[in-house]
Amino acid sequence: MSYLTIIAAVWGICAICAVLFIRGAAQRNPEPLRVQRDHEPVRHASKDFGRSL
């Protein structure tokens, strides 16, 4: 292998590691995704403490 090929390979590996590190360090959404259920029972609000419209 030539000298330039070795330098290019080392720089390529460094670039790949940097990209993977930055992607792994990116902030993710801490709130979990909500699961929507079709058959969820409807809860009615108490009328004692609510404002009537």
C-alpha positions as CSV (number, residue, x, y, z in Angstrom):
1,M,0.0,0.0,0.0
2,S,1.2,3.4,-0.7
3,Y,1.7,6.1,1.8
4,L,-1.2,8.2,0.6
5,T,-3.6,5.2,0.8
6,I,-2.7,4.6,4.4
7,I,-3.3,8.3,5.3
8,A,-6.6,8.3,3.4
9,A,-7.7,5.1,5.2
10,V,-6.8,6.6,8.7
11,W,-8.7,9.8,7.9
12,G,-11.7,7.9,6.6
13,I,-11.9,5.8,9.8
14,C,-11.6,9.0,11.9
15,A,-14.4,10.6,9.9
16,I,-16.6,7.6,10.3
17,C,-16.0,7.5,14.1
18,A,-16.7,11.2,14.4
19,V,-20.0,10.9,12.5
20,L,-21.1,7.9,14.7
21,F,-20.0,9.7,17.8
22,I,-22.0,12.9,16.9
23,R,-25.1,10.8,16.0
24,G,-24.9,9.0,19.3
25,A,-24.4,12.2,21.3
26,A,-27.4,13.9,19.7
27,Q,-30.2,14.8,22.0
28,R,-33.2,12.5,21.7
29,N,-36.8,13.2,22.7
30,P,-37.0,12.1,26.4
31,E,-40.8,11.9,26.2
32,P,-42.0,8.4,25.1
33,L,-44.4,8.1,22.2
34,R,-48.0,7.7,23.2
35,V,-49.9,4.7,22.1
36,Q,-53.3,5.5,20.8
37,R,-55.9,3.0,21.7
38,D,-59.2,2.8,19.8
39,H,-61.3,1.3,22.6
40,E,-60.3,3.6,25.5
41,P,-63.3,4.4,27.8
42,V,-64.5,8.0,27.8
43,R,-64.1,9.7,31.2
44,H,-66.5,12.4,32.1
45,A,-65.2,15.4,34.1
46,S,-66.7,16.1,37.5
47,K,-69.3,18.9,37.4
48,D,-68.6,19.9,41.0
49,F,-65.4,21.8,40.2
50,G,-65.7,22.7,36.6
51,R,-67.0,25.9,35.0
52,S,-70.2,25.5,33.1
53,L,-70.3,26.9,29.6
